[in-house]
Structures are given as structure tokens and as C-alpha cells.
Amino acid sequence: MTLLQAALDVRERAYAPYSRFKVGAALKAGSGAVYVGCNVENVAYPEGTCAEAGAIAAMIAGGDDRIAEIFVVADSPSPVPPCGGCRQKIAEFAGAEVRVTLCTTDGAQKVMTVAELLPGSFTQAHMDRA
């Protein structure tokens, strides 16, 4: 199964009764394992979780800690980028050169690198003291 198909499949299981905006994410870890996540809304809106965060949590729970590639799929007129928080989460576990493919359910795609998705990212290097 391709990452695109995995993201499309998990998107169908999203819990989005409030926005009705279902998102699916699938990532390939450095080990080659594939992890998926979907958005899960909550009536207290800030308590919901994003698809990308779910896939990353599944990756960590699965014993991996590096993203080699990630796909994000939503039913939108144009490819939808991850929110700011998810961009930072992706950058935590992926190198600047890692490919991020944003997709619509109609097949439109936009491919970016993590560096393009989150220029000027906050990294652990900012916390290191000389």
C-alpha cells in the first residue's frame, strides 16, 4: 500500500462531527514502517488532535523516531498544509530535506520539503548554551 492510499484510508476513519473536515496522514519512518493518523475532534475545540500528530504519536509508540516521508490528505479544493503546531512536530522528527506531500481527495498534490514547510524552525540548537 502506498503512503497516499494509507492516508486516504485512515482519513475515512477521522472523527470530525463538528467541522466535517476529515484529514488523514501517513508517514514512513526511517525503518520503513508506515504509521497513520487521522484528526479527532472534541466538542471543546482546542482539545482535538490533528492527523499528523496522531501519525507521529503512532510512530513513537511503534518504536521509531525519524520521519522519512509524510503524506497529508484532506477533502479541499487545494492541498492543505499542516497547522503550525504540526509543522513544528514534523520538524522535530524529520530532517529539513524530508519530503512532505500535501494532497486533496481529488488527486491534486503539492510536494514540499520540511524546510519549505517550516522555514526558520525552532530547533534544539536554539536551546544549547555555549
Backbone as XML, in Angstrom:
<?xml version="1.0"?>
<chain id="A" units="angstrom">
  <residue number="1" name="MET">
    <atom name="N" x="0.833" y="-1.175" z="0.000"/>
    <atom name="CA" x="0.000" y="0.000" z="0.000"/>
    <atom name="C" x="0.885" y="1.248" z="0.000"/>
  </residue>
  <residue number="2" name="THR">
    <atom name="N" x="0.533" y="2.202" z="-0.804"/>
    <atom name="CA" x="1.299" y="3.445" z="-0.868"/>
    <atom name="C" x="0.955" y="4.339" z="0.326"/>
  </residue>
  <residue number="3" name="LEU">
    <atom name="N" x="1.817" y="5.316" z="0.589"/>
    <atom name="CA" x="1.530" y="6.273" z="1.650"/>
    <atom name="C" x="0.259" y="7.056" z="1.335"/>
  </residue>
  <residue number="4" name="LEU">
    <atom name="N" x="0.075" y="7.394" z="0.076"/>
    <atom name="CA" x="-1.134" y="8.112" z="-0.320"/>
    <atom name="C" x="-2.374" y="7.291" z="0.018"/>
  </residue>
  <residue number="5" name="GLN">
    <atom name="N" x="-2.376" y="6.024" z="-0.355"/>
    <atom name="CA" x="-3.544" y="5.185" z="-0.083"/>
    <atom name="C" x="-3.755" y="4.999" z="1.414"/>
  </residue>
  <residue number="6" name="ALA">
    <atom name="N" x="-2.677" y="4.859" z="2.168"/>
    <atom name="CA" x="-2.795" y="4.730" z="3.624"/>
    <atom name="C" x="-3.419" y="5.984" z="4.231"/>
  </residue>
  <residue number="7" name="ALA">
    <atom name="N" x="-3.018" y="7.159" z="3.730"/>
    <atom name="CA" x="-3.578" y="8.421" z="4.231"/>
    <atom name="C" x="-5.055" y="8.555" z="3.842"/>
  </residue>
  <residue number="8" name="LEU">
    <atom name="N" x="-5.391" y="8.160" z="2.624"/>
    <atom name="CA" x="-6.788" y="8.204" z="2.192"/>
    <atom name="C" x="-7.649" y="7.268" z="3.039"/>
  </residue>
  <residue number="9" name="ASP">
    <atom name="N" x="-7.143" y="6.080" z="3.290"/>
    <atom name="CA" x="-7.901" y="5.094" z="4.069"/>
    <atom name="C" x="-8.136" y="5.562" z="5.499"/>
  </residue>
  <residue number="10" name="VAL">
    <atom name="N" x="-7.097" y="6.055" z="6.159"/>
    <atom name="CA" x="-7.254" y="6.475" z="7.555"/>
    <atom name="C" x="-8.101" y="7.739" z="7.646"/>
  </residue>
  <residue number="11" name="ARG">
    <atom name="N" x="-8.070" y="8.581" z="6.627"/>
    <atom name="CA" x="-8.901" y="9.786" z="6.606"/>
    <atom name="C" x="-10.371" y="9.429" z="6.772"/>
  </residue>
  <residue number="12" name="GLU">
    <atom name="N" x="-10.782" y="8.327" z="6.200"/>
    <atom name="CA" x="-12.183" y="7.896" z="6.299"/>
    <atom name="C" x="-12.587" y="7.585" z="7.740"/>
  </residue>
  <residue number="13" name="ARG">
    <atom name="N" x="-11.628" y="7.292" z="8.605"/>
    <atom name="CA" x="-11.920" y="6.965" z="9.993"/>
    <atom name="C" x="-11.818" y="8.180" z="10.920"/>
  </residue>
  <residue number="14" name="ALA">
    <atom name="N" x="-11.537" y="9.354" z="10.353"/>
    <atom name="CA" x="-11.434" y="10.567" z="11.166"/>
    <atom name="C" x="-12.745" y="10.811" z="11.915"/>
  </residue>
  <residue number="15" name="TYR">
    <atom name="N" x="-12.618" y="11.409" z="13.081"/>
    <atom name="CA" x="-13.773" y="11.784" z="13.879"/>
    <atom name="C" x="-13.894" y="13.299" z="13.790"/>
  </residue>
  <residue number="16" name="ALA">
    <atom name="N" x="-14.768" y="13.765" z="12.911"/>
    <atom name="CA" x="-14.889" y="15.204" z="12.647"/>
    <atom name="C" x="-16.361" y="15.620" z="12.577"/>
  </residue>
  <residue number="17" name="PRO">
    <atom name="N" x="-17.137" y="15.369" z="13.655"/>
    <atom name="CA" x="-18.565" y="15.692" z="13.598"/>
    <atom name="C" x="-18.863" y="17.188" z="13.622"/>
  </residue>
  <residue number="18" name="TYR">
    <atom name="N" x="-17.910" y="18.014" z="14.011"/>
    <atom name="CA" x="-18.155" y="19.444" z="14.149"/>
    <atom name="C" x="-17.770" y="20.200" z="12.884"/>
  </residue>
  <residue number="19" name="SER">
    <atom name="N" x="-16.576" y="19.979" z="12.403"/>
    <atom name="CA" x="-16.128" y="20.674" z="11.187"/>
    <atom name="C" x="-16.471" y="19.898" z="9.921"/>
  </residue>
  <residue number="20" name="ARG">
    <atom name="N" x="-16.627" y="18.597" z="10.051"/>
    <atom name="CA" x="-16.807" y="17.692" z="8.910"/>
    <atom name="C" x="-15.611" y="17.760" z="7.953"/>
  </residue>
  <residue number="21" name="PHE">
    <atom name="N" x="-14.479" y="18.195" z="8.465"/>
    <atom name="CA" x="-13.249" y="18.311" z="7.678"/>
    <atom name="C" x="-12.297" y="17.196" z="8.100"/>
  </residue>
  <residue number="22" name="LYS">
    <atom name="N" x="-12.379" y="16.088" z="7.387"/>
    <atom name="CA" x="-11.575" y="14.911" z="7.718"/>
    <atom name="C" x="-10.193" y="15.017" z="7.094"/>
  </residue>
  <residue number="23" name="VAL">
    <atom name="N" x="-9.183" y="14.676" z="7.886"/>
    <atom name="CA" x="-7.796" y="14.711" z="7.432"/>
    <atom name="C" x="-7.153" y="13.375" z="7.779"/>
  </residue>
  <residue number="24" name="GLY">
    <atom name="N" x="-6.343" y="12.880" z="6.856"/>
    <atom name="CA" x="-5.572" y="11.664" z="7.092"/>
    <atom name="C" x="-4.103" y="11.939" z="6.845"/>
  </residue>
  <residue number="25" name="ALA">
    <atom name="N" x="-3.258" y="11.289" z="7.617"/>
    <atom name="CA" x="-1.808" y="11.414" z="7.435"/>
    <atom name="C" x="-1.188" y="10.040" z="7.491"/>
  </residue>
  <residue number="26" name="ALA">
    <atom name="N" x="-0.195" y="9.836" z="6.663"/>
    <atom name="CA" x="0.580" y="8.593" z="6.678"/>
    <atom name="C" x="2.039" y="8.967" z="6.530"/>
  </residue>
  <residue number="27" name="LEU">
    <atom name="N" x="2.855" y="8.360" z="7.360"/>
    <atom name="CA" x="4.284" y="8.633" z="7.271"/>
    <atom name="C" x="5.070" y="7.340" z="7.213"/>
  </residue>
  <residue number="28" name="LYS">
    <atom name="N" x="6.199" y="7.432" z="6.549"/>
    <atom name="CA" x="7.144" y="6.316" z="6.528"/>
    <atom name="C" x="8.274" y="6.700" z="7.459"/>
  </residue>
  <residue number="29" name="ALA">
    <atom name="N" x="8.560" y="5.815" z="8.400"/>
    <atom name="CA" x="9.648" y="6.051" z="9.343"/>
    <atom name="C" x="10.970" y="5.645" z="8.703"/>
  </residue>
  <residue number="30" name="GLY">
    <atom name="N" x="12.047" y="6.015" z="9.351"/>
    <atom name="CA" x="13.372" y="5.642" z="8.867"/>
    <atom name="C" x="13.539" y="4.143" z="8.739"/>
  </residue>
  <residue number="31" name="SER">
    <atom name="N" x="12.824" y="3.376" z="9.546"/>
    <atom name="CA" x="12.898" y="1.916" z="9.499"/>
    <atom name="C" x="12.148" y="1.337" z="8.312"/>
  </residue>
  <residue number="32" name="GLY">
    <atom name="N" x="11.324" y="2.161" z="7.665"/>
    <atom name="CA" x="10.486" y="1.690" z="6.564"/>
    <atom name="C" x="9.058" y="1.393" z="6.997"/>
  </residue>
  <residue number="33" name="ALA">
    <atom name="N" x="8.800" y="1.351" z="8.293"/>
    <atom name="CA" x="7.443" y="1.105" z="8.796"/>
    <atom name="C" x="6.550" y="2.300" z="8.454"/>
  </residue>
  <residue number="34" name="VAL">
    <atom name="N" x="5.276" y="2.020" z="8.243"/>
    <atom name="CA" x="4.297" y="3.056" z="7.921"/>
    <atom name="C" x="3.372" y="3.247" z="9.123"/>
  </residue>
  <residue number="35" name="TYR">
    <atom name="N" x="3.128" y="4.497" z="9.467"/>
    <atom name="CA" x="2.240" y="4.862" z="10.572"/>
    <atom name="C" x="1.210" y="5.843" z="10.048"/>
  </residue>
  <residue number="36" name="VAL">
    <atom name="N" x="-0.009" y="5.745" z="10.574"/>
    <atom name="CA" x="-1.098" y="6.606" z="10.120"/>
    <atom name="C" x="-1.750" y="7.327" z="11.290"/>
  </residue>
  <residue number="37" name="GLY">
    <atom name="N" x="-2.441" y="8.411" z="10.960"/>
    <atom name="CA" x="-3.212" y="9.142" z="11.950"/>
    <atom name="C" x="-4.326" y="9.907" z="11.264"/>
  </residue>
  <residue number="38" name="CYS">
    <atom name="N" x="-5.385" y="10.176" z="12.005"/>
    <atom name="CA" x="-6.491" y="10.969" z="11.489"/>
    <atom name="C" x="-6.873" y="12.006" z="12.543"/>
  </residue>
  <residue number="39" name="ASN">
    <atom name="N" x="-7.533" y="13.063" z="12.102"/>
    <atom name="CA" x="-7.936" y="14.064" z="13.076"/>
    <atom name="C" x="-9.066" y="13.527" z="13.937"/>
  </residue>
  <residue number="40" name="VAL">
    <atom name="N" x="-9.049" y="13.937" z="15.195"/>
    <atom name="CA" x="-10.055" y="13.533" z="16.167"/>
    <atom name="C" x="-10.523" y="14.802" z="16.865"/>
  </residue>
  <residue number="41" name="GLU">
    <atom name="N" x="-11.738" y="15.234" z="16.546"/>
    <atom name="CA" x="-12.266" y="16.450" z="17.128"/>
    <atom name="C" x="-12.865" y="16.189" z="18.507"/>
  </residue>
  <residue number="42" name="ASN">
    <atom name="N" x="-13.111" y="17.285" z="19.218"/>
    <atom name="CA" x="-13.726" y="17.240" z="20.531"/>
    <atom name="C" x="-14.648" y="18.438" z="20.624"/>
  </residue>
  <residue number="43" name="VAL">
    <atom name="N" x="-15.739" y="18.297" z="21.326"/>
    <atom name="CA" x="-16.671" y="19.410" z="21.457"/>
    <atom name="C" x="-15.984" y="20.630" z="22.067"/>
  </residue>
  <residue number="44" name="ALA">
    <atom name="N" x="-14.980" y="20.417" z="22.909"/>
    <atom name="CA" x="-14.129" y="21.514" z="23.377"/>
    <atom name="C" x="-13.022" y="21.631" z="22.335"/>
  </residue>
  <residue number="45" name="TYR">
    <atom name="N" x="-13.228" y="22.476" z="21.331"/>
    <atom name="CA" x="-12.404" y="22.507" z="20.118"/>
    <atom name="C" x="-10.897" y="22.429" z="20.339"/>
  </residue>
  <residue number="46" name="PRO">
    <atom name="N" x="-10.321" y="23.147" z="21.286"/>
    <atom name="CA" x="-8.853" y="23.072" z="21.415"/>
    <atom name="C" x="-8.342" y="21.691" z="21.840"/>
  </residue>
  <residue number="47" name="GLU">
    <atom name="N" x="-9.240" y="20.826" z="22.280"/>
    <atom name="CA" x="-8.816" y="19.500" z="22.757"/>
    <atom name="C" x="-8.744" y="18.457" z="21.645"/>
  </residue>
  <residue number="48" name="GLY">
    <atom name="N" x="-9.073" y="18.820" z="20.435"/>
    <atom name="CA" x="-8.963" y="17.894" z="19.316"/>
    <atom name="C" x="-7.504" y="17.645" z="18.961"/>
  </residue>
  <residue number="49" name="THR">
    <atom name="N" x="-7.266" y="16.623" z="18.151"/>
    <atom name="CA" x="-5.906" y="16.328" z="17.701"/>
    <atom name="C" x="-5.874" y="16.232" z="16.186"/>
  </residue>
  <residue number="50" name="CYS">
    <atom name="N" x="-4.749" y="16.602" z="15.633"/>
    <atom name="CA" x="-4.552" y="16.602" z="14.185"/>
    <atom name="C" x="-4.087" y="15.237" z="13.687"/>
  </residue>
  <residue number="51" name="ALA">
    <atom name="N" x="-4.330" y="14.981" z="12.419"/>
    <atom name="CA" x="-3.915" y="13.727" z="11.796"/>
    <atom name="C" x="-2.404" y="13.532" z="11.869"/>
  </residue>
  <residue number="52" name="GLU">
    <atom name="N" x="-1.652" y="14.593" z="11.607"/>
    <atom name="CA" x="-0.191" y="14.493" z="11.615"/>
    <atom name="C" x="0.319" y="14.131" z="13.007"/>
  </residue>
  <residue number="53" name="ALA">
    <atom name="N" x="-0.270" y="14.758" z="14.025"/>
    <atom name="CA" x="0.131" y="14.463" z="15.402"/>
    <atom name="C" x="-0.174" y="13.010" z="15.755"/>
  </residue>
  <residue number="54" name="GLY">
    <atom name="N" x="-1.306" y="12.505" z="15.271"/>
    <atom name="CA" x="-1.664" y="11.108" z="15.525"/>
    <atom name="C" x="-0.694" y="10.141" z="14.881"/>
  </residue>
  <residue number="55" name="ALA">
    <atom name="N" x="-0.292" y="10.438" z="13.651"/>
    <atom name="CA" x="0.668" y="9.566" z="12.961"/>
    <atom name="C" x="2.020" y="9.601" z="13.663"/>
  </residue>
  <residue number="56" name="ILE">
    <atom name="N" x="2.434" y="10.771" z="14.112"/>
    <atom name="CA" x="3.716" y="10.887" z="14.820"/>
    <atom name="C" x="3.652" y="10.132" z="16.143"/>
  </residue>
  <residue number="57" name="ALA">
    <atom name="N" x="2.540" y="10.258" z="16.867"/>
    <atom name="CA" x="2.390" y="9.525" z="18.125"/>
    <atom name="C" x="2.439" y="8.016" z="17.883"/>
  </residue>
  <residue number="58" name="ALA">
    <atom name="N" x="1.792" y="7.559" z="16.820"/>
    <atom name="CA" x="1.829" y="6.131" z="16.488"/>
    <atom name="C" x="3.256" y="5.685" z="16.168"/>
  </residue>
  <residue number="59" name="MET">
    <atom name="N" x="4.007" y="6.546" z="15.467"/>
    <atom name="CA" x="5.403" y="6.226" z="15.140"/>
    <atom name="C" x="6.226" y="6.069" z="16.415"/>
  </residue>
  <residue number="60" name="ILE">
    <atom name="N" x="6.096" y="6.996" z="17.334"/>
    <atom name="CA" x="6.849" y="6.927" z="18.582"/>
    <atom name="C" x="6.430" y="5.688" z="19.370"/>
  </residue>
  <residue number="61" name="ALA">
    <atom name="N" x="5.129" y="5.430" z="19.449"/>
    <atom name="CA" x="4.636" y="4.241" z="20.155"/>
    <atom name="C" x="5.133" y="2.960" z="19.502"/>
  </residue>
  <residue number="62" name="GLY">
    <atom name="N" x="5.353" y="3.019" z="18.176"/>
    <atom name="CA" x="5.846" y="1.857" z="17.446"/>
    <atom name="C" x="7.349" y="1.642" z="17.555"/>
  </residue>
  <residue number="63" name="GLY">
    <atom name="N" x="8.043" y="2.566" z="18.223"/>
    <atom name="CA" x="9.475" y="2.395" z="18.442"/>
    <atom name="C" x="10.370" y="3.106" z="17.452"/>
  </residue>
  <residue number="64" name="ASP">
    <atom name="N" x="9.786" y="3.881" z="16.543"/>
    <atom name="CA" x="10.592" y="4.648" z="15.587"/>
    <atom name="C" x="10.639" y="6.104" z="16.035"/>
  </residue>
  <residue number="65" name="ASP">
    <atom name="N" x="11.632" y="6.842" z="15.514"/>
    <atom name="CA" x="11.727" y="8.251" z="15.903"/>
    <atom name="C" x="12.191" y="9.175" z="14.780"/>
  </residue>
  <residue number="66" name="ARG">
    <atom name="N" x="12.200" y="8.694" z="13.542"/>
    <atom name="CA" x="12.591" y="9.532" z="12.406"/>
    <atom name="C" x="11.580" y="9.374" z="11.284"/>
  </residue>
  <residue number="67" name="ILE">
    <atom name="N" x="11.140" y="10.498" z="10.737"/>
    <atom name="CA" x="10.235" y="10.503" z="9.592"/>
    <atom name="C" x="11.079" y="10.558" z="8.324"/>
  </residue>
  <residue number="68" name="ALA">
    <atom name="N" x="10.809" y="9.634" z="7.401"/>
    <atom name="CA" x="11.498" y="9.625" z="6.107"/>
    <atom name="C" x="10.664" y="10.305" z="5.025"/>
  </residue>
  <residue number="69" name="GLU">
    <atom name="N" x="9.334" y="10.285" z="5.197"/>
    <atom name="CA" x="8.419" y="10.880" z="4.227"/>
    <atom name="C" x="7.042" y="10.941" z="4.866"/>
  </residue>
  <residue number="70" name="ILE">
    <atom name="N" x="6.229" y="11.918" z="4.463"/>
    <atom name="CA" x="4.883" y="12.041" z="5.021"/>
    <atom name="C" x="3.902" y="12.550" z="3.965"/>
  </residue>
  <residue number="71" name="PHE">
    <atom name="N" x="2.692" y="12.014" z="4.006"/>
    <atom name="CA" x="1.581" y="12.440" z="3.149"/>
    <atom name="C" x="0.456" y="12.928" z="4.049"/>
  </residue>
  <residue number="72" name="VAL">
    <atom name="N" x="-0.192" y="14.028" z="3.646"/>
    <atom name="CA" x="-1.350" y="14.567" z="4.357"/>
    <atom name="C" x="-2.463" y="14.756" z="3.323"/>
  </residue>
  <residue number="73" name="VAL">
    <atom name="N" x="-3.659" y="14.220" z="3.612"/>
    <atom name="CA" x="-4.768" y="14.255" z="2.667"/>
    <atom name="C" x="-6.003" y="14.868" z="3.321"/>
  </residue>
  <residue number="74" name="ALA">
    <atom name="N" x="-6.654" y="15.774" z="2.593"/>
    <atom name="CA" x="-7.921" y="16.363" z="3.035"/>
    <atom name="C" x="-8.803" y="16.602" z="1.824"/>
  </residue>
  <residue number="75" name="ASP">
    <atom name="N" x="-10.103" y="16.678" z="2.067"/>
    <atom name="CA" x="-11.065" y="16.979" z="1.014"/>
    <atom name="C" x="-11.174" y="18.495" z="0.927"/>
  </residue>
  <residue number="76" name="SER">
    <atom name="N" x="-10.385" y="19.058" z="0.061"/>
    <atom name="CA" x="-10.275" y="20.507" z="-0.056"/>
    <atom name="C" x="-10.042" y="20.861" z="-1.518"/>
  </residue>
  <residue number="77" name="PRO">
    <atom name="N" x="-10.365" y="22.084" z="-1.928"/>
    <atom name="CA" x="-10.117" y="22.480" z="-3.309"/>
    <atom name="C" x="-8.631" y="22.497" z="-3.683"/>
  </residue>
  <residue number="78" name="SER">
    <atom name="N" x="-7.774" y="22.718" z="-2.692"/>
    <atom name="CA" x="-6.330" y="22.706" z="-2.936"/>
    <atom name="C" x="-5.650" y="21.981" z="-1.784"/>
  </residue>
  <residue number="79" name="PRO">
    <atom name="N" x="-4.436" y="21.482" z="-1.994"/>
    <atom name="CA" x="-3.736" y="20.762" z="-0.931"/>
    <atom name="C" x="-3.609" y="21.614" z="0.335"/>
  </residue>
  <residue number="80" name="VAL">
    <atom name="N" x="-3.928" y="21.010" z="1.470"/>
    <atom name="CA" x="-3.953" y="21.719" z="2.746"/>
    <atom name="C" x="-2.671" y="21.443" z="3.525"/>
  </residue>
  <residue number="81" name="PRO">
    <atom name="N" x="-1.946" y="22.489" z="3.887"/>
    <atom name="CA" x="-0.737" y="22.293" z="4.679"/>
    <atom name="C" x="-1.070" y="22.012" z="6.143"/>
  </residue>
  <residue number="82" name="PRO">
    <atom name="N" x="-0.166" y="21.381" z="6.867"/>
    <atom name="CA" x="-0.372" y="21.157" z="8.295"/>
    <atom name="C" x="-0.447" y="22.493" z="9.038"/>
  </residue>
  <residue number="83" name="CYS">
    <atom name="N" x="-1.119" y="22.473" z="10.171"/>
    <atom name="CA" x="-1.171" y="23.664" z="11.016"/>
    <atom name="C" x="0.241" y="23.955" z="11.550"/>
  </residue>
  <residue number="84" name="GLY">
    <atom name="N" x="0.417" y="25.100" z="12.149"/>
    <atom name="CA" x="1.727" y="25.484" z="12.668"/>
    <atom name="C" x="2.277" y="24.507" z="13.691"/>
  </residue>
  <residue number="85" name="GLY">
    <atom name="N" x="1.422" y="24.042" z="14.592"/>
    <atom name="CA" x="1.869" y="23.087" z="15.593"/>
    <atom name="C" x="2.345" y="21.787" z="14.971"/>
  </residue>
  <residue number="86" name="CYS">
    <atom name="N" x="1.636" y="21.311" z="13.974"/>
    <atom name="CA" x="2.036" y="20.061" z="13.313"/>
    <atom name="C" x="3.295" y="20.255" z="12.474"/>
  </residue>
  <residue number="87" name="ARG">
    <atom name="N" x="3.474" y="21.436" z="11.917"/>
    <atom name="CA" x="4.719" y="21.710" z="11.194"/>
    <atom name="C" x="5.903" y="21.560" z="12.148"/>
  </residue>
  <residue number="88" name="GLN">
    <atom name="N" x="5.760" y="22.108" z="13.346"/>
    <atom name="CA" x="6.829" y="22.002" z="14.337"/>
    <atom name="C" x="7.019" y="20.550" z="14.773"/>
  </residue>
  <residue number="89" name="LYS">
    <atom name="N" x="5.928" y="19.811" z="14.930"/>
    <atom name="CA" x="6.024" y="18.396" z="15.310"/>
    <atom name="C" x="6.741" y="17.594" z="14.223"/>
  </residue>
  <residue number="90" name="ILE">
    <atom name="N" x="6.399" y="17.847" z="12.964"/>
    <atom name="CA" x="7.068" y="17.154" z="11.859"/>
    <atom name="C" x="8.558" y="17.481" z="11.868"/>
  </residue>
  <residue number="91" name="ALA">
    <atom name="N" x="8.895" y="18.750" z="12.044"/>
    <atom name="CA" x="10.308" y="19.175" z="12.050"/>
    <atom name="C" x="11.096" y="18.536" z="13.187"/>
  </residue>
  <residue number="92" name="GLU">
    <atom name="N" x="10.427" y="18.199" z="14.277"/>
    <atom name="CA" x="11.098" y="17.553" z="15.413"/>
    <atom name="C" x="11.659" y="16.185" z="15.030"/>
  </residue>
  <residue number="93" name="PHE">
    <atom name="N" x="10.972" y="15.508" z="14.110"/>
    <atom name="CA" x="11.322" y="14.126" z="13.787"/>
    <atom name="C" x="11.769" y="13.916" z="12.342"/>
  </residue>
  <residue number="94" name="ALA">
    <atom name="N" x="11.916" y="15.000" z="11.579"/>
    <atom name="CA" x="12.299" y="14.876" z="10.167"/>
    <atom name="C" x="13.389" y="15.885" z="9.837"/>
  </residue>
  <residue number="95" name="GLY">
    <atom name="N" x="14.300" y="15.475" z="8.978"/>
    <atom name="CA" x="15.323" y="16.390" z="8.503"/>
    <atom name="C" x="14.726" y="17.422" z="7.564"/>
  </residue>
  <residue number="96" name="ALA">
    <atom name="N" x="15.451" y="18.509" z="7.364"/>
    <atom name="CA" x="14.984" y="19.606" z="6.520"/>
    <atom name="C" x="14.672" y="19.162" z="5.096"/>
  </residue>
  <residue number="97" name="GLU">
    <atom name="N" x="15.352" y="18.116" z="4.615"/>
    <atom name="CA" x="15.186" y="17.656" z="3.236"/>
    <atom name="C" x="14.046" y="16.662" z="3.044"/>
  </residue>
  <residue number="98" name="VAL">
    <atom name="N" x="13.404" y="16.228" z="4.123"/>
    <atom name="CA" x="12.339" y="15.224" z="4.036"/>
    <atom name="C" x="11.163" y="15.779" z="3.244"/>
  </residue>
  <residue number="99" name="ARG">
    <atom name="N" x="10.618" y="14.925" z="2.390"/>
    <atom name="CA" x="9.518" y="15.310" z="1.511"/>
    <atom name="C" x="8.181" y="15.225" z="2.244"/>
  </residue>
  <residue number="100" name="VAL">
    <atom name="N" x="7.382" y="16.278" z="2.094"/>
    <atom name="CA" x="6.029" y="16.357" z="2.634"/>
    <atom name="C" x="5.104" y="16.528" z="1.434"/>
  </residue>
  <residue number="101" name="THR">
    <atom name="N" x="4.195" y="15.575" z="1.236"/>
    <atom name="CA" x="3.267" y="15.648" z="0.111"/>
    <atom name="C" x="1.881" y="15.965" z="0.642"/>
  </residue>
  <residue number="102" name="LEU">
    <atom name="N" x="1.344" y="17.079" z="0.181"/>
    <atom name="CA" x="0.021" y="17.529" z="0.565"/>
    <atom name="C" x="-0.929" y="17.171" z="-0.563"/>
  </residue>
  <residue number="103" name="CYS">
    <atom name="N" x="-2.057" y="16.534" z="-0.242"/>
    <atom name="CA" x="-2.949" y="16.001" z="-1.270"/>
    <atom name="C" x="-4.400" y="16.354" z="-1.003"/>
  </residue>
  <residue number="104" name="THR">
    <atom name="N" x="-5.162" y="16.414" z="-2.082"/>
    <atom name="CA" x="-6.615" y="16.502" z="-1.973"/>
    <atom name="C" x="-7.191" y="15.129" z="-2.294"/>
  </residue>
  <residue number="105" name="THR">
    <atom name="N" x="-8.441" y="14.931" z="-1.931"/>
    <atom name="CA" x="-9.085" y="13.658" z="-2.261"/>
    <atom name="C" x="-9.342" y="13.541" z="-3.758"/>
  </residue>
  <residue number="106" name="ASP">
    <atom name="N" x="-9.262" y="14.658" z="-4.477"/>
    <atom name="CA" x="-9.436" y="14.647" z="-5.939"/>
    <atom name="C" x="-8.138" y="14.383" z="-6.691"/>
  </residue>
  <residue number="107" name="GLY">
    <atom name="N" x="-7.036" y="14.230" z="-5.967"/>
    <atom name="CA" x="-5.777" y="13.877" z="-6.611"/>
    <atom name="C" x="-4.770" y="14.996" z="-6.791"/>
  </residue>
  <residue number="108" name="ALA">
    <atom name="N" x="-5.118" y="16.228" z="-6.475"/>
    <atom name="CA" x="-4.139" y="17.312" z="-6.575"/>
    <atom name="C" x="-3.069" y="17.118" z="-5.494"/>
  </residue>
  <residue number="109" name="GLN">
    <atom name="N" x="-1.830" y="17.402" z="-5.842"/>
    <atom name="CA" x="-0.730" y="17.243" z="-4.898"/>
    <atom name="C" x="0.208" y="18.435" z="-4.949"/>
  </residue>
  <residue number="110" name="LYS">
    <atom name="N" x="0.799" y="18.720" z="-3.810"/>
    <atom name="CA" x="1.858" y="19.714" z="-3.715"/>
    <atom name="C" x="2.949" y="19.086" z="-2.867"/>
  </residue>
  <residue number="111" name="VAL">
    <atom name="N" x="4.155" y="19.028" z="-3.407"/>
    <atom name="CA" x="5.276" y="18.419" z="-2.707"/>
    <atom name="C" x="6.207" y="19.519" z="-2.218"/>
  </residue>
  <residue number="112" name="MET">
    <atom name="N" x="6.571" y="19.417" z="-0.954"/>
    <atom name="CA" x="7.467" y="20.381" z="-0.324"/>
    <atom name="C" x="8.468" y="19.619" z="0.524"/>
  </residue>
  <residue number="113" name="THR">
    <atom name="N" x="9.509" y="20.313" z="0.931"/>
    <atom name="CA" x="10.400" y="19.752" z="1.950"/>
    <atom name="C" x="9.987" y="20.308" z="3.300"/>
  </residue>
  <residue number="114" name="VAL">
    <atom name="N" x="10.481" y="19.693" z="4.352"/>
    <atom name="CA" x="10.206" y="20.210" z="5.691"/>
    <atom name="C" x="10.726" y="21.639" z="5.810"/>
  </residue>
  <residue number="115" name="ALA">
    <atom name="N" x="11.893" y="21.916" z="5.249"/>
    <atom name="CA" x="12.458" y="23.269" z="5.301"/>
    <atom name="C" x="11.551" y="24.281" z="4.608"/>
  </residue>
  <residue number="116" name="GLU">
    <atom name="N" x="10.912" y="23.891" z="3.510"/>
    <atom name="CA" x="9.982" y="24.791" z="2.819"/>
    <atom name="C" x="8.692" y="24.952" z="3.610"/>
  </residue>
  <residue number="117" name="LEU">
    <atom name="N" x="8.274" y="23.884" z="4.267"/>
    <atom name="CA" x="7.047" y="23.901" z="5.053"/>
    <atom name="C" x="7.196" y="24.755" z="6.309"/>
  </residue>
  <residue number="118" name="LEU">
    <atom name="N" x="8.388" y="24.724" z="6.909"/>
    <atom name="CA" x="8.616" y="25.466" z="8.146"/>
    <atom name="C" x="9.978" y="26.150" z="8.115"/>
  </residue>
  <residue number="119" name="PRO">
    <atom name="N" x="10.071" y="27.247" z="7.355"/>
    <atom name="CA" x="11.347" y="27.975" z="7.339"/>
    <atom name="C" x="11.596" y="28.609" z="8.702"/>
  </residue>
  <residue number="120" name="GLY">
    <atom name="N" x="12.845" y="28.654" z="9.090"/>
    <atom name="CA" x="13.195" y="29.269" z="10.368"/>
    <atom name="C" x="12.680" y="28.505" z="11.560"/>
  </residue>
  <residue number="121" name="SER">
    <atom name="N" x="12.619" y="27.176" z="11.459"/>
    <atom name="CA" x="12.049" y="26.376" z="12.541"/>
    <atom name="C" x="12.847" y="26.499" z="13.834"/>
  </residue>
  <residue number="122" name="PHE">
    <atom name="N" x="12.143" y="26.383" z="14.929"/>
    <atom name="CA" x="12.748" y="26.367" z="16.255"/>
    <atom name="C" x="13.284" y="24.957" z="16.482"/>
  </residue>
  <residue number="123" name="THR">
    <atom name="N" x="14.566" y="24.839" z="16.805"/>
    <atom name="CA" x="15.194" y="23.540" z="16.991"/>
    <atom name="C" x="15.907" y="23.470" z="18.333"/>
  </residue>
  <residue number="124" name="GLN">
    <atom name="N" x="16.375" y="22.304" z="18.669"/>
    <atom name="CA" x="17.093" y="22.115" z="19.912"/>
    <atom name="C" x="18.359" y="22.973" z="19.936"/>
  </residue>
  <residue number="125" name="ALA">
    <atom name="N" x="18.928" y="23.255" z="18.787"/>
    <atom name="CA" x="20.126" y="24.100" z="18.728"/>
    <atom name="C" x="19.872" y="25.473" z="19.360"/>
  </residue>
  <residue number="126" name="HIS">
    <atom name="N" x="18.622" y="25.937" z="19.311"/>
    <atom name="CA" x="18.302" y="27.215" z="19.930"/>
    <atom name="C" x="18.386" y="27.144" z="21.455"/>
  </residue>
  <residue number="127" name="MET">
    <atom name="N" x="18.307" y="25.950" z="21.993"/>
    <atom name="CA" x="18.344" y="25.774" z="23.443"/>
    <atom name="C" x="19.736" y="25.475" z="23.981"/>
  </residue>
  <residue number="128" name="ASP">
    <atom name="N" x="20.667" y="25.158" z="23.078"/>
    <atom name="CA" x="22.039" y="24.849" z="23.502"/>
    <atom name="C" x="22.745" y="26.110" z="23.936"/>
  </residue>
  <residue number="129" name="ARG">
    <atom name="N" x="23.415" y="26.032" z="25.047"/>
    <atom name="CA" x="24.201" y="27.168" z="25.531"/>
    <atom name="C" x="25.660" y="26.879" z="25.275"/>
  </residue>
  <residue number="130" name="ALA">
    <atom name="N" x="26.363" y="27.882" z="24.836"/>
    <atom name="CA" x="27.796" y="27.722" z="24.536"/>
    <atom name="C" x="28.613" y="27.700" z="25.800"/>
  </residue>
</chain>
